[in-house]
Amino acid sequence: MIGIHDPLELEKQALHNLADFKGKSVFEVGCGDGRMIKLYADVARSVLAFDPDEEVIAEAREQWPSDLSSNVEFRIADMTGVELEQQSYDVGVLAWSI
């Protein structure tokens, strides 16, 4: 599940070079098991993560680290089925989703 196979944290560095997550509200489309979220959840103000696959969302919820639980919400939804309030989020992440 949420294991990161990037000992040099190159993926994390690349992601943080693309966007500033510190103190930001983030949504992630197609979050899967939450692997990418783990790269920025520790500095984000809040994260709304959604995926249409009920099984991977259940897995993400079950195995999500408790120290990151307070600011991450997982939902079962696809890109067309989730309602986001306008101007509520600072950063959107789509990885392998389109």
PEGIWO-V256127 format. One record per residue. N is the residue number from 0. RES is the residue in one letter. OMEGA is omega in whole degrees, -180 to 180 (999 if undefined). Layout:
BEGIN
N;RES;OMEGA
N;RES;OMEGA
END
This chain:
BEGIN
0;M;-165
1;I;177
2;G;179
3;I;-178
4;H;-176
5;D;-173
6;P;179
7;L;180
8;E;179
9;L;178
10;E;178
11;K;179
12;Q;180
13;A;179
14;L;-180
15;H;173
16;N;-180
17;L;-176
18;A;175
19;D;-177
20;F;-173
21;K;178
22;G;-175
23;K;170
24;S;-173
25;V;167
26;F;178
27;E;179
28;V;178
29;G;-173
30;C;-179
31;G;-177
32;D;176
33;G;-176
34;R;-178
35;M;-178
36;I;-180
37;K;-179
38;L;-178
39;Y;-175
40;A;-177
41;D;180
42;V;-179
43;A;175
44;R;179
45;S;179
46;V;169
47;L;-177
48;A;180
49;F;-178
50;D;-180
51;P;-177
52;D;-177
53;E;-178
54;E;-179
55;V;176
56;I;176
57;A;178
58;E;180
59;A;180
60;R;-177
61;E;-173
62;Q;-178
63;W;-180
64;P;-177
65;S;-180
66;D;177
67;L;-175
68;S;-172
69;S;-177
70;N;-179
71;V;176
72;E;177
73;F;177
74;R;173
75;I;-179
76;A;171
77;D;-174
78;M;-179
79;T;-175
80;G;179
81;V;179
82;E;178
83;L;177
84;E;179
85;Q;176
86;Q;179
87;S;-175
88;Y;-180
89;D;-174
90;V;173
91;G;180
92;V;175
93;L;178
94;A;-179
95;W;-174
96;S;-176
97;I;999
END
